């Protein structure tokens, strides 16, 4: 078998590896960004298939495929418990004002840890870090500095995420010590500084070596019965309530009156959501042991909506809730207000609410996902717990159709029998 046939055979094996990798990734649909990862793997497999069919394989095709990195990335995810997101992009504002996108391989520890997976030859990494690479080549130290700067600009629950560099094929001790001094958590087998071949790894045993090297990379899923939320267990003792949170908490829908079909389609839809995914238990659990705050703009709008649309039960529950809430003046946030432009989903009241939460260093509880997305598109992120919307509905019950739900019907039947 000549050299070209050997290369084609090896590339064919890589195609099989890539297809297996896509199968593994397909089972990770509950992780944010996994579709992006699947697409990138598919592109690599398609390219290698094209090379195999053309029978014009080169050694570089085997050495330079990104499958090595994706194998390491997937093995790192499966080797730990689970993760929040993969290939998540953050914007780094450099000292000269230039904006740069930083792609974080794995966001872990409920958002409090960023992981960069490196599947390169340890000796090559060391040589690059000492300036022995080609002009313009960036070293792992350069990447470390940018990751740390970017993490500092994107605090999670007001804490800077820890940055982990996971070296799938190990790292020379001198370089590992240098990264650790910068503030990087180094994961991977530390190698003595020795003469290693500079050929990039073939990664035949990548799953095994990565699983061992990612032992200290811990991931946790963010999940809730009501949608995309932040886990606030490590986020301090203060919560800032948006108008939407207070409305959801006192709504008839969330307090046992979701068995209606309303004339307004949006209310009927929210009733269906509530029967499937109750919001009140989630909020009760979140509020437990926390200090509750809201700003003057939020309380003013909440009381206005309540006086117009609230039913007797909703008013009573609102009065009870407000005995546990500290009202504070609207507070400005330099972090937010200097960078956000009003317009579209960025409205003055919403900005006041989220800026107050930011100034209080409190997690804002809200259903206003539109504001969060719009703010993020302008480079501003807030600590937020997102829940589904629930409107005030008691005033609409008089002309709504009462639904006989299966469980209610069964209870009635059992009562008749007894």
Order of alpha helices (4+ residues) and beta strands (2+ residues): alpha-alpha-alpha-alpha-beta-beta-beta-alpha-alpha-beta-beta-alpha-beta-beta-alpha-beta-alpha-beta-alpha-alpha-beta-alpha-alpha-beta-alpha-alpha-beta-alpha-beta-beta-alpha
